[in-house]
Amino acid sequence: MKANMHLIDRIARIVISIAIAMLYVSGYFTGTLAIITLIVAVIFTVTGLIGFCPLYALFGLTTREKKRNKVN
């Protein structure tokens, strides 16, 4: 499992998760919509923390910067 997410992507996912949690706590989401958004928030939090997105890997995508070779 090789990291495929850039730091900005990871931070964005965690911020979105926090926003979803705040909307849930405030009562904006209820019922089935609340369950679906909380599942999305959990997935975003986990992928943001570990730096790996299975969907990116499935489609061969990456937002991580490639390492550059240093020439001396």
Secondary structure, 3 states (H helix, E strand, C coil): CCCCCCHHHHHHHHHHHHHHHHHHHCCCCCHHHHHHHHHHHHHHHHHHHHCCCHHHHHHCCCCCCCCCCCCC
